[in-house]
Amino acid sequence: MNTVGAQNTTFRSPPTGPSAAPRHRPRSRARRRRGATLLESLGYMIIAGIVIAGVGYEMSKALAGNDTQELASNLTQMVNDTQALYTGAAGYTGLSNSQLLSADAVPVGMQRSDGSGGTDVVSPWGTVTVAANTSDATRFDVALATVPTANCIKLLGSVNKAVDAAEVGSTALTLPLDLSAATTACGASDSQTVTLTYR
């Protein structure tokens, strides 16, 4: 027998029976779906939009409250400085925005450049005008233009004890301030002129 160059090869017979089928695992649903469908993506985007809108709304409410608190603080400072400026005077005759600005009696948070080298007195929502009360010169008025309804109510609540009189639009409010009357007056239009009178 010639064994030179012969190789030892073993042949296996192909498997038979149940194990003879190819070994393919059925793919699970998670493996077959390799990403979100268009409808799912749209749903996620809608939910994200609702969440963002809700957060934005809450933040705007919080900022509105902060604006009112900051304005109330600035008003207190300006009123105190105005009263100090007129200590010993018979009244507030001649009181004006320009006089307060010259005397440095307007907080920086209530000043804005008018674009022509001057300065305006402002609130977060519009202009502020300070002048002697027209019917009683021993008092002075601070008129805040275009105050939104929600801020109007908060502002009146925060200055309630400090003012001598208050008016929303053409509606004079009685003091101490009645919340329902203030709500009605502030809600008469989207924004109102609020006039606060100090002694």
C-alpha positions, 0 to 999 in steps of 0.5 A: 500500500502506498502511503506516501503523499496520502493525506488523512482526511476524514469526511463527516456525513451531513447531519440529519434529523431536527438539528439538521435545520440551519441555526437561524434565530428569529429576530425579535421586534426590537431588532427588526425595528432599528429606529422610530417610525415617522409617526413616532418621531412626530409624536415625540416632537409634539410632546417636546413642543408642548413641554417647551411651551409650558416651560416658556409660559411659566418662565414668562409668568415668573419674569412678569412677577420679577418685573413688578417686584423690581419696579416696586423697589425702584419706585420706592427708591425714587419716591423716597429720593423725591420726598428728600429732594423737596424736604422743607418745600411748600409743595412739589411745584415744578417737579418733572422727570428732567429735574429728578434725572438731574438730581440723580433721583431716578434709579438706573433700572428706570432710565433709558436713553431716548436716542437723542442724547437724553434720558427717559424715565421708564417702567418695564412696559412703557414711559413713566411721568412724574409731576406735581398733582394738579389739584394738590401741589403738596402731593405728586403723581407717578403715571406709568403708561401701558401696564399689562393687566397682570402686572397692574394688579401686582403693582397695586398690591405691592405699593398699596400701603405707600400711596396716598391715592391710586388711579387705573385709567380713569378709575380712582381706587379707594384705599386701602386697596380692595383687590376685587376693585383693582382687578376690575379696573386693571382688567378693563383693557389689556394695558392701562395707565396706572397713576400713583399719588404720593405725599 
